[in-house]
Amino acid sequence: MVRSALAGTGVLTFAFALAVPFIGPSHPRDLGPVRVAAEFESVSVQGLARGGPRVQDLARPEVVAGRADPTAEPVPEPTAEPTPAPTATMPPAQAVLPALPDPPTSGVILASWYGPGFYGNRTACGQTYSPEIVGVAHRTLPCGTPVTLSHAGRLVTVPVIDRGPFIAGRTLDLSNATRLALACPDLCTLSMRIGP
């Protein structure tokens, strides 16, 4: 459909280009003599304003059998080709998360924490994430599931509030308040079990 519209536009453009040499000038060719000043003699400027040769001044080739130049290559007629089917593309706003194995739900695990870049955002469970919120992010456990964590002799039970981490080898992302309650550095190995 687009090709036929473009072909139609090309035919109209070609027809216009052929018609341009036959359109007459918009001003007269002869300007006549012009008097420059009273004390100078009359100077004719006829032919000076005309300039170089224009399209209508050039010799036109004879038209033979509908073609302007019999030695020119004929222009191939556009052929109707099937339009390729549109391909489905993913909107740029959707991010593709890497396929990671399901994390464990109990045992000794590796945990990290997440914070400043996420404050003020909504968690996957619908809460507004802040530095004071207590909870963890797990990729598969349902929202609100209580998880008991122990590290360095400290024991806390917190709910699952978000989804993550999306880094291979890590099971939980701790909120800042949970990290501080466990005295956990950036990465820590801790014991985890589901339930209080």
C-alpha positions as CSV (number, residue, x, y, z in Angstrom):
1,M,0.0,0.0,0.0
2,V,2.8,2.4,0.9
3,R,4.7,1.4,-2.3
4,S,1.7,2.2,-4.5
5,A,1.4,5.6,-2.8
6,L,5.1,6.3,-3.4
7,A,4.9,5.1,-7.0
8,G,1.9,7.4,-7.6
9,T,3.8,10.3,-6.0
10,G,6.8,9.5,-8.3
11,V,4.6,9.5,-11.4
12,L,3.2,12.9,-10.5
13,T,6.6,14.3,-9.8
14,F,7.9,13.0,-13.1
15,A,4.9,14.5,-15.0
16,F,5.5,17.9,-13.2
17,A,9.2,17.8,-14.2
18,L,8.2,17.3,-17.8
19,A,5.6,20.1,-17.8
20,V,8.0,22.7,-16.3
21,P,9.8,23.6,-19.5
22,F,6.5,24.4,-21.2
23,I,5.5,27.0,-18.6
24,G,6.1,30.5,-19.8
25,P,8.2,33.1,-18.0
26,S,6.5,35.2,-15.4
27,H,8.2,38.4,-16.6
28,P,8.8,39.9,-20.1
29,R,12.1,39.2,-21.8
30,D,12.5,42.7,-23.2
31,L,13.0,45.4,-20.7
32,G,13.7,48.0,-23.4
33,P,16.0,51.0,-23.2
34,V,16.6,52.6,-19.8
35,R,17.7,56.2,-19.3
36,V,20.4,56.2,-16.6
37,A,20.8,59.9,-16.0
38,A,20.1,63.2,-17.8
39,E,23.7,64.0,-18.6
40,F,24.6,60.5,-19.8
41,E,23.4,59.1,-23.0
42,S,20.8,56.4,-23.2
43,V,22.1,52.9,-22.5
44,S,20.2,49.9,-23.6
45,V,20.1,47.1,-21.1
46,Q,18.2,44.7,-23.3
47,G,19.5,41.2,-22.8
48,L,21.6,42.0,-19.7
49,A,18.9,41.0,-17.2
50,R,18.2,37.8,-19.0
51,G,21.2,35.9,-17.5
52,G,22.3,32.5,-18.7
53,P,20.3,30.0,-20.7
54,R,17.2,28.6,-19.0
55,V,15.5,25.2,-19.4
56,Q,13.1,26.5,-22.0
57,D,16.0,27.9,-24.1
58,L,17.7,24.5,-24.4
59,A,17.0,22.3,-27.3
60,R,14.4,19.6,-26.5
61,P,14.9,16.1,-27.7
62,E,12.2,14.7,-30.0
63,V,9.6,12.6,-28.5
64,V,9.5,9.2,-30.1
65,A,6.8,6.6,-29.1
66,G,6.2,8.3,-25.7
67,R,9.8,8.4,-24.6
68,A,11.9,11.6,-24.6
69,D,15.2,9.9,-25.6
70,P,15.1,6.7,-27.7
71,T,18.7,5.8,-26.5
72,A,17.8,6.1,-22.8
73,E,17.2,3.0,-20.7
74,P,13.5,2.4,-20.0
75,V,12.4,2.9,-16.4
76,P,11.2,-0.4,-15.0
77,E,7.6,-0.4,-13.9
78,P,7.1,-1.0,-10.1
79,T,6.0,-4.5,-9.3
80,A,3.6,-5.4,-6.6
81,E,5.6,-7.2,-3.9
82,P,4.1,-8.6,-0.8
83,T,4.4,-6.4,2.2
84,P,6.4,-8.1,5.0
85,A,4.3,-8.9,8.1
86,P,5.1,-6.6,11.0
87,T,7.3,-8.2,13.6
88,A,6.4,-8.1,17.3
89,T,8.7,-6.0,19.3
90,M,8.9,-5.5,23.0
91,P,8.2,-2.0,24.3
92,P,11.4,-0.3,25.5
93,A,9.8,0.3,29.0
94,Q,9.7,-3.4,29.8
95,A,13.0,-4.9,31.2
96,V,13.8,-8.5,30.6
97,L,15.1,-10.1,33.8
98,P,17.7,-12.8,33.5
99,A,16.6,-16.4,34.0
100,L,18.1,-17.4,37.4
101,P,17.5,-20.6,39.3
102,D,14.9,-20.4,42.1
103,P,16.7,-19.3,45.3
104,P,16.6,-21.5,48.4
105,T,13.9,-20.8,51.1
106,S,15.9,-22.0,54.1
107,G,19.5,-22.8,55.1
108,V,22.7,-20.8,55.0
109,I,22.4,-18.2,52.3
110,L,24.2,-15.1,50.9
111,A,22.4,-11.8,51.3
112,S,23.0,-8.3,50.2
113,W,21.1,-5.1,50.9
114,Y,19.5,-2.4,48.8
115,G,18.8,1.2,49.7
116,P,19.4,4.8,48.5
117,G,18.5,4.4,44.8
118,F,15.2,2.7,45.7
119,Y,13.9,5.1,48.4
120,G,10.5,6.5,47.6
121,N,9.7,3.8,45.0
122,R,6.9,1.3,45.4
123,T,7.8,-2.3,46.4
124,A,6.4,-5.3,44.6
125,C,4.1,-5.8,47.6
126,G,2.7,-2.2,47.4
127,Q,4.6,-0.4,50.1
128,T,6.7,2.7,49.8
129,Y,10.3,1.8,50.3
130,S,12.1,3.9,52.8
131,P,15.3,3.5,55.1
132,E,13.0,2.7,58.1
133,I,11.0,-0.1,56.5
134,V,11.8,-3.6,57.8
135,G,11.7,-6.5,55.4
136,V,13.5,-8.5,52.7
137,A,13.2,-9.0,48.9
138,H,13.0,-12.6,47.7
139,R,12.3,-13.7,44.1
140,T,9.7,-16.4,44.7
141,L,8.2,-16.2,48.3
142,P,4.8,-14.6,48.5
143,C,4.4,-11.1,49.9
144,G,4.1,-11.0,53.6
145,T,5.7,-14.4,54.2
146,P,7.6,-14.2,57.6
147,V,11.2,-15.0,57.4
148,T,13.5,-15.6,60.4
149,L,17.1,-14.5,59.9
150,S,20.1,-14.9,62.2
151,H,23.6,-13.4,61.9
152,A,26.3,-12.8,64.4
153,G,24.1,-13.9,67.3
154,R,21.2,-11.7,66.4
155,L,17.8,-13.1,65.4
156,V,15.0,-11.1,63.6
157,T,11.7,-12.1,61.9
158,V,10.7,-9.9,59.0
159,P,8.2,-10.1,56.1
160,V,8.9,-10.4,52.4
161,I,8.2,-6.9,51.0
162,D,9.7,-6.9,47.5
163,R,11.1,-9.0,44.7
164,G,14.9,-9.6,44.3
165,P,17.8,-9.9,44.3
166,F,18.4,-10.4,40.6
167,I,22.1,-11.2,41.0
168,A,23.2,-14.9,40.7
169,G,24.2,-16.5,44.0
170,R,22.3,-14.2,46.3
171,T,19.1,-15.3,48.0
172,L,17.9,-12.1,49.8
173,D,18.1,-8.4,49.5
174,L,17.8,-6.9,53.0
175,S,16.2,-3.5,53.6
176,N,18.5,-1.0,55.3
177,A,16.7,-1.3,58.7
178,T,16.9,-5.1,58.5
179,R,20.6,-4.9,57.7
180,L,21.3,-2.7,60.7
181,A,19.3,-4.9,63.0
182,L,21.4,-7.9,62.0
183,A,24.7,-5.9,62.0
184,C,25.3,-7.2,58.5
185,P,27.9,-5.6,56.2
186,D,27.2,-5.1,52.4
187,L,27.3,-8.9,51.8
188,C,26.8,-11.4,54.6
189,T,26.2,-15.0,55.1
190,L,23.2,-15.7,57.3
191,S,20.9,-18.4,58.4
192,M,17.3,-18.3,57.0
193,R,14.1,-20.2,57.7
194,I,10.5,-19.5,56.8
195,G,8.1,-18.7,59.6
196,P,8.6,-17.1,63.1
